[in-house]
Amino acid sequence: MIQSIHFVQRVSLALLIAVASVVSCFGAEPVVPPTLQFPKIETYGGVVDLPSADERPRAGGRVVFDTTAAAPAGKLNRGLESAARLVNIYELEKMTPDRPKIAVILHFNATAAALNDVAHAKTPAGGVNPNRELVERLLANGVEVWVCGQSVIRGGHALADVLPGIRIAHSAMIFNLNRQTDGWTTLAVH
């Protein structure tokens, strides 16, 4: 009997804590979404102005966004979006001429982001390639976009299926090795 009373007390206490948590959430200040800015590449790679941040953009450098993950159906590839964000950060800071050189290498499951609409429709994501316009804007802003030729072919596609302007690397391994040998920093995007 005493065990039953203790059990009921514990359940009642847990229920009371749960209700108090829910009630306190309703009284909390709503989270205001940040105001994203797109100073150089419109609608892609939105950034937030952080004038008081301690670590600031610097002039120069070379970075590769090594991108392996596929985006969910209809969504943008994170590596391409990250490159756009970096372009926008430097534009926001009025440092476009001093911006690092930027390259994106798409391989493994990220290869779909490099394909034309007909080939993209045959990938698990299906449909038109939502990255096409983003790729065009990146290229127009001096970002190199590459795809692993091994991944294209092994994925059942032809090199002719790759979007115009995207360059073919013999393989992502060779691309990354060569760029690192040349002093590029690699940021992995999964």
N, C-alpha and C positions, 0 to 999 in steps of 0.2 A: 504494500500500500504506500509506504514512504517513497519507494522508487517511482511509483506512478506520479506522485505529487511532484517530486523533483523533475521528472520528465516534462510534466505539464508546465512547470515553472520555467524550464529551459526553453521550451517551445514558445511560450508566451513572451519571454524576454527577446528571443530571436525575432519574433514577429513584430514586437514593439520597435526594435532597432531598425528593422526593414521599413516599417511605416515611417519612422522618423527620418530615415535617409531619403525616402521618396518626397516627403513633405519639404525637407530642406532644399531639395533640388528645385522645387517649384519657386522657392523664394530667392534662389540664386540669380545673380546678374546673368543675362543672356550673353553668350559669347558672340561677339561681333566678328564676322568674317573679315579678313584683312582686305584692304583695297589694293588689288594687284595693278601694277603698271606694266605696260608693254611699249617701252620707249623706242625700240628698234625693230623688233619682229612682232608685228601686231597679232594679237589673239593667241600667241604661243609663248610659253616660257615666262609667264607672269612673275614679277618680282615685287618685293615690298621695300620701300625706302627705309634704311636703317642708319641714319646719320650718326648715331651715338655708338655704333658697333666698334669694338676695339680692334678686331682684325679686319683690315681694309684691303680692297683690291690693289694689286701692284702692277706696275708696267711690265710687259714682256711675259715670257714663259711659253710653253708649248704643252698642250694637253690632249690626250686621247680619251674619249669616252668609249670604253670597251664594253659593248652591249650584247648580252646573250639572251635576254628574256623576251618572250613574245608578249605583246600587250593583249589585254582582253579584247574580245571582238568589238570593233567600232571605236576603240580607244587609241590614243597616241602612244608611240614607243617612248619609254622613259629616257633612253639615251639621247634620242633626237630632241626631246623636250628639255633635257638638261643642258644640251648645247645651246638651245635657244635662250634658256634662262641665263647662261653665262654671258652670252652676247648682250642680253638686256641689262644685266648688272653693270657691265662696263659702260654701256650707253647711259644708264641712269647716273653713273658717277662721272660722266663727261670724259671718259677715258677710251673711247672707241679706237683712236689711232694707236694707243698703247696696249690694246687688248692682246691677250695671248693668242697664238695660233691655235686653232681648234680643229680637231678631227674626230669623227665618229666611225667606229668599225662595227658593223652589224654582222653577227654570226650566230650559229646554232639556231635557237628558236626565234631570234630577232631578225633573221633573214627575211621573213615575210614583209617587214617594213620597207624593204628595198624593191619589192616587186611591183610590176604594173598591175592594173586592175584585173585583167584577165587571169594572170597567174595568182594574184592574191585571192581571187575567188575560190581557188583550189586548195588554199591553206585551211587549217582548222578554224581560223578566224572568219574566213569567207568574206564575200562581198567586196566592195571597192576598198582600195587602200586608203585609210584615213590619214596616212602620213604624207601623201603625195605633195600637198600644198606646203606643209612644213619643210619637207626636203627642198623644195624649190626656193623657199625663203632663206633657209640656211645657206644654200649654195650661193644665192644672190648676195649674202652677207659675208662671203669669204670662208665659210666653214666647209672643210673637206668631208664628204660623206663617202664611205667605202663599204663594200660588202665582201665577205669571204667567198671566193669563187668555189672553194670546196663545199661550203655549206649550200650554196645555190644548187650545184650539180647533185650533191648527195641528197638534197631535198626534193629531187625530181623535177627541177626547173632548168631552163636553158639560160645562158648568160644574156641572151637577147630579151629575157623577161625582166631584166633589171631596169628600173626607172632611169630616164635620161639624166645625165649629170653625175650619177653615182658611179664611182670608180670601182673596178674589180681588183681585189688583192688576191694573190696566189692562194693565200690562206690567212686566216686571222692570226695564227701563230707566227707566221713570217712577218706580217704587218707589225704586230706588237714587238717582236724581237728587233726588227729594224728601227722602229720608232724609239724604243728604249735605248738602243745603241746610239741613236742620234740625240739623246738627251730629253726626250719627251716624257712627261709624267702620264701615267695611266690611272684613270679612275674607272673602277669596275661598276657597271650598272647592271643589276640583275632584276 
